[in-house]
Amino acid sequence: MSLTALPPQQVPALMTGLIKPNSAHAGRADAYLPSPCIQNHAANLAFLPDGTLSCVWFGGTMEGMGDISVYMSKLAPGSTQWSEPQKLSDDSSKSEQNPLIFKAPDKIVWLLYTSQTSGDQDGAVVKCRVSDDDGKTFGPVRLLCDLPGTFVRQPIVVNSKGDWLLPAFRCVSLPGQRWSGDADTAGVLISRDQGKSWMMTDVPDSLGAVHMNILALGKGRMIAYFRNRFSENVLSAASEDDGESWSRPRPINLPNNNSSIQAVLLKDGRIAMVYNHSNAETSNARRRSLYDEIESDQMETDAAAAVTSGRKAVWGVPRAPLSLAVSDDGGANFDRLADLDTGDGYCLSNNSKDSLNREFSYPSIVEGPDGTLHIAYTYYRRAIKYVRLPAEALG
């Protein structure tokens, strides 16, 4: 199945949060989450303790700007209407990005997100807020990790020993250059005391492997998937000791365009992944960096010291189509089943004000108690789109 995208100019009028059947695909339903923002990006879905489905994302004028904040909308059990969004962060001097929700074993709900100045991801830190009333209200902002350049995107996983594993990546700038992703590596923040303290462990030989997405397979076995900064293929690593150590990331049979992916372990043992079926081999579209439209205090000031050797992160490859794939062999190989949204995926600009961006990206996927698949993703950087698929959509 596939669906042709709407013109970006029509999107704001659709941001009502009302879930409607998709007439082109039996059993599918869609919605555009309400938001007061011009730009909306980086959704993450999670079920709250009372069964409510939550979606968090960041919104503002443009990624990296000081007005970028975290928002949350909720879908109550049995409802067809996403709630009006709640603003959950508000530091006007920081771009607050990549939020995620974690329902801890004790039912406490955690909100985590990154905080940075301008487009300087190498200075980012991770902040958090916690809720003891099912995500209705959250406590004060706390610093979770103050190691500069730490970024998160994917959910926390609890291993069989009760340790919390927060997949992270290290944003590193090279001498004389502003951060552009060339030297990023993967790591895992581990907490053995229910989030009171965290220890970073590195994933070996993980240059270019970011957005680590951990799935627990049982008996201490884990598999992780990564976005690939060099726009080749989705990467994968394995752990046999509950996430304490990891193998070197290696490519699997799905392309990656240096954009986010997300996978979920289904109740039947299969793994479903949402991703962009494109990479650098499918297009010659390129841009200099993610933040080349935003000025920074750390712009290149020492050209003589700039490092130009080594691989460069690839930016600008179209973020389309947005596809769904499934693995029935433990995550080693995937079969592409469907395209959820199709179009040209233009992402050479992050400009939402003038409707220049046409990407479908940063998907999140969760499975409901009845096997229903819930998916949310960036739609033209104007809206967060929600798709509900029946269990039989996977065959």
Salt bridges, closest charged atoms under 4 A:
ASP30 OD1 - ARG28 NE 2.87
ASP30 OD2 - LYS385 NZ 4.00
GLU63 OE1 - ARG381 NH1 2.82
ASP90 OD1 - LYS87 NZ 3.19
ASP91 OD2 - LYS127 NZ 3.87
ASP120 OD1 - ARG178 NE 3.57
ASP163 OD2 - ARG192 NH1 2.88
ASP182 OD2 - LYS312 NZ 2.64
ASP184 OD2 - ARG229 NE 3.02
ASP202 OD1 - ARG170 NH1 3.68
GLU232 OE2 - ARG311 NH2 2.48
GLU244 OE2 - LYS161 NZ 3.12
GLU244 OE2 - ARG192 NH1 2.82
ASP268 OD2 - ARG270 NE 2.90
ASP292 OD1 - ARG287 NH2 2.49
GLU293 OE1 - ARG287 NH2 3.18
GLU300 OE2 - ARG288 NH1 3.79
ASP339 OD1 - ARG336 NH2 2.91
ASP341 OD2 - LYS385 NZ 3.16
ASP344 OD2 - ARG358 NH2 2.95
ASP354 OD1 - LYS353 NZ 3.98
GLU359 OE2 - ARG319 NH1 3.07
GLU359 OE1 - ARG381 NE 3.15
GLU367 OE1 - LYS267 NZ 3.70
